[in-house]
């Protein structure tokens, strides 16, 4: 299993609003990049994608960020359904 470069099409940059895992990005350890992909396996090398951080410090940050996103989405769902739908369409949901 080696990187064939296919995954570069799905590469994502880190957002200022949260970590990769909190935004639904996945990491391929072989290709060494974060990608936006619906499957569990890398489209490039076929290796299993990581969906959670490994380090305890980052696991805690991930939990906090997920809680923030959940609270924000619940608020939008009640007060601004149009904006809520916009985020759901982008793939950000609880």
C-alpha positions, 0 to 999 in steps of 0.5 A: 500500500502506497500513496498514489496521489488520488487522495490529494483531490480530497485534501482539506486545510484546517479551519479556524473554527475547529480541529479536523476531526470535529469538522468530520475530516479523516486522516490517512496515516499512509498518505499523511493528510486529512481528507473529506471522505465519506468512506472508512478507507482511503480512496488512494491507498486503501488504508483505514482512515482515522476518525478520532485523535490519538493523543489524550490532550487532543481527545479532550479538545475534540470532545469540547469542540464537538459539544460546542458544535452541537450547542451551536447547531441546536441553537441554529435549528431553533432560531435560524432554520435557514442557516441550520440547513446551510450547515447540514447541506455542507455536511456539518451535523450532530 
